Amino acid sequence: MENVYTSYTRRIESVTYYFVKKFVVFADLKDVPPILEGYGMHANFDQACTIAGINDMEIKNQLLTEIETGLKQAKVIDLNDTGYSNQKVAGL
């Protein structure tokens, strides 16, 4: 078992938000996908990490460097392209 982290930014109404995710990966189990253990979003990077449960300064520095050097953007998915319907199932 190991932890894997991802981070990226997204600009919303002229404010840059940091998104930080912490996953648990079971490398020895091939059919088990990564499990999301922590997720943080905030305009302050340190606060986003705290919300996600990441307190290790080395990991936080690595994630911030990743953002600053490669500025990853959040992927926007158009719900019309996914077949999403706003209709609800009867009885729910």
Residue, then its C-alpha position, 0 to 999 in steps of 0.5 A: m500500500e502506498n499514497v499517491y498525490t495529485s494537485y492542480t489549479r482552476r480559476i473560478e470567477s477570477v480566483t485561483y483555487y488549489f485542488v489536492k487529492k490523496f489516494v491509497v494505491f494497492a500496487d500488489l492488487k492489480d484489479v483494485p483501483p486507487i482509492l480517494e482518501g482525501y480531497g481538498m479545495h481552497a484558494n490557499f494551497d496550505q489550507a487545501c492540503t490541510i483539508a485533504g489530510i496532507n501535512d508532510m512539508e516535503i509532499k506539499n512542496q513537491l505538489l506546489t512545485e508540480i503546480e508551478t512548473g506545469l500548471k495543470q488545469a482541472k478538466v471541464i466535462d460538458l454534461n451534454d457530452t456525457g449523456y447526463s439527464n436531469q431527470k430523476v427516477a420515479g420513487l426516489 
